[in-house]
């Protein structure tokens, strides 16, 4: 018997505060813990002075564990793909991931969580049962299918994101 297909879902972070986005990110990661095997994230060290003490401590432990001292850039680091099942490693990834510019987590076979831009983008791949658990835990934050028609609101959000990345204003 074939298992139910996994579908990509997106957490609607529009209008959420930084703290609310970070918590939504952590809710998704904690809810998918039993599925996740590997993970990676960047560590934008250039903005470390903006992080809460627990986030800075988690970033420091990730850096010390996975990035050789000789390869440490003072501004930007990457953990590389790591096994997240170890308790200390898992806790540090969950604490730090909302501050990453990019983080991805995999099951044994495929990518199932994608985070971007300080938890502004939160996407996960789940079957119906896991989707139900996560949407209940995230409520009242909407969780939308990843494949939806592009609305003017979505297009405007993408223009704002591109403007922020490139520094150019769109018309």
QUIZIBEL-V840849 format. One record per residue. RES is the residue in three letters. PHI is phi in whole degrees, 0 to 359 (NA if undefined). Layout:
# QUIZIBEL-V840849
res	phi
RES	PHI
RES	PHI
This chain:
# QUIZIBEL-V840849
res	phi
UNK	NA
UNK	285
UNK	280
UNK	296
UNK	292
UNK	274
UNK	238
UNK	281
UNK	234
UNK	237
UNK	279
UNK	282
UNK	271
UNK	303
UNK	86
UNK	277
UNK	286
UNK	303
UNK	295
UNK	293
UNK	295
UNK	299
UNK	293
UNK	299
UNK	301
UNK	293
UNK	299
UNK	297
UNK	298
UNK	297
UNK	293
UNK	255
UNK	307
UNK	294
UNK	262
UNK	280
UNK	242
UNK	232
UNK	204
UNK	210
UNK	204
UNK	270
UNK	231
UNK	285
UNK	300
UNK	295
UNK	247
UNK	300
UNK	291
UNK	264
UNK	275
UNK	295
UNK	305
UNK	291
UNK	291
UNK	299
UNK	296
UNK	295
UNK	298
UNK	297
UNK	294
UNK	298
UNK	301
UNK	296
UNK	282
UNK	246
UNK	241
UNK	303
UNK	306
UNK	292
UNK	252
UNK	275
UNK	272
UNK	289
UNK	245
UNK	211
UNK	229
UNK	225
UNK	287
UNK	75
UNK	286
UNK	229
UNK	286
UNK	263
UNK	282
UNK	291
UNK	307
UNK	294
UNK	294
UNK	303
UNK	301
UNK	291
UNK	297
UNK	297
UNK	293
UNK	274
UNK	313
UNK	297
UNK	267
UNK	286
UNK	283
UNK	208
UNK	212
UNK	224
UNK	231
UNK	240
UNK	280
UNK	294
UNK	237
UNK	201
UNK	293
UNK	230
UNK	222
UNK	228
UNK	238
UNK	212
UNK	52
UNK	55
UNK	66
UNK	289
UNK	247
UNK	229
UNK	230
UNK	216
UNK	247
UNK	209
UNK	277
UNK	299
UNK	294
UNK	291
UNK	302
UNK	297
UNK	300
UNK	292
UNK	294
UNK	296
UNK	289
UNK	274
UNK	309
UNK	267
UNK	290
UNK	291
UNK	238
UNK	245
UNK	296
UNK	293
UNK	260
UNK	232
UNK	299
UNK	284
UNK	268
UNK	299
UNK	298
UNK	295
UNK	298
UNK	297
UNK	296
UNK	295
UNK	297
UNK	298
UNK	296
UNK	298
UNK	297
UNK	295
UNK	288
UNK	269
UNK	83
UNK	257
UNK	272
UNK	269
UNK	272
